Amino acid sequence: MRVLVTGAAGFIGSHTCQALLARGDSVVGIDNFDPFYDPAIKRRNLSEVQASGGDRFAFLQGDLLDQADVDRAFDLGPFDVVVHLAAKAGVRPSIQDPIAYVRANLETTTRLLETCLRRGPKRVVFASSSSVYGADSDAPFGEQAHADRPVSPYAATKRAGELLAHTYAHLHGFDVTCLRFFTVYGPRQRPEMAIHKFASALCKGEPIPVFGDGGSSRDYTYVDDILVGVLGAIDRPQGFAVFNLGGDRETKLLDLIRMLGQALSVQPNLVHLPEAAGDVPRTSADLTRATAGLGYRPKVSIEDGLARFAAWYRISQA
């Protein structure tokens, strides 16, 4: 299989490329090295992918907002499927700069779908987010929920991306699978994400900021489990479909910090702050549909995942 992966140098993107290469697929990756965080981190991710891919991996530095760059990527096809992982991430930054998020997450998705319409393939896997469920959804969150009350511009752009995907499936017969990722963590996690940020503070002896009372909870999902779902979506096109990919267990914030401190052998020092705008109190994935449709069954517990992350973090900082 020949696959185009957008956001290929990022956290989930680089792991996806390696998983595809490991099973014998050919991959073309594109990434714009957005300075949301240090591009050197993405270049290190990419170097690991390139080392494992040989001549079955090609990379293009380009921006999906630039049609010429999109066309250059498609010139390296034809492709059997496009895995669209590129996006501006982060709830709080999206509140500060919503226009940039609309451009990066919606204009790029539309441009990519239009290019697929002209040049093929009509098979797309789209990375969505658990944030689409907002703060009012009943847990565990099921894909049948309306998901029409997002509480951040980031969440709104991800839900809008799903709706765009549905439009192309309806009008043009695309096979589009939307995957709602639930708080993914593991090696190469972005530095501003909670677990990575907490690990950095713990190892530097700095206080850990806790928004609210620490009772919020998340369905943390280890990246290896996410990859099983991504590959399942690639291999099982089924018209238009939406699936949750979660870890099958909620963990409260204070418990997460305690377990991470144990994994790093550091006693946490907490500083409580007011609730943050755009945050939701909990996320919890109903995996019934993903199990039936993708064969998705997460295997990595939060305890094991944090231990793996801690081991990687120590090596990455050496």
Number of C-alpha atoms within 10 A of each C-alpha: 14 19 24 27 26 29 29 32 30 27 23 25 26 24 23 27 30 23 19 22 22 12 9 13 16 20 27 22 24 26 23 20 20 14 9 12 12 12 15 11 17 24 14 15 20 23 14 14 25 19 11 15 20 11 10 14 21 17 19 17 15 20 20 26 19 11 15 12 17 20 14 13 23 19 11 14 16 14 21 15 23 25 26 23 22 25 25 19 18 16 18 16 17 21 16 11 12 17 12 14 24 21 16 19 24 22 16 22 24 18 16 22 23 14 17 19 16 10 15 19 21 22 25 28 25 25 20 27 23 25 27 25 27 22 17 14 18 13 12 16 17 20 20 9 11 10 20 15 16 20 20 22 23 28 27 25 26 27 25 19 23 26 13 16 24 22 14 19 20 13 8 11 15 24 22 27 28 26 23 24 24 24 21 23 24 23 22 21 19 22 16 13 14 18 23 21 15 23 25 18 16 21 17 10 13 15 14 19 17 20 17 15 12 19 14 18 19 22 24 27 26 26 25 21 18 26 21 19 26 26 17 16 27 22 12 13 19 13 14 21 20 22 26 27 33 30 29 20 18 19 19 16 20 17 13 21 24 14 18 26 20 16 19 19 12 16 14 22 14 14 12 13 12 10 14 12 12 20 16 19 16 22 26 25 26 19 22 15 18 22 16 10 18 20 15 25 19 21 14 17 15 22 14 13 22 24 18 16 24 23 14 14 20 13 9 10 8 5
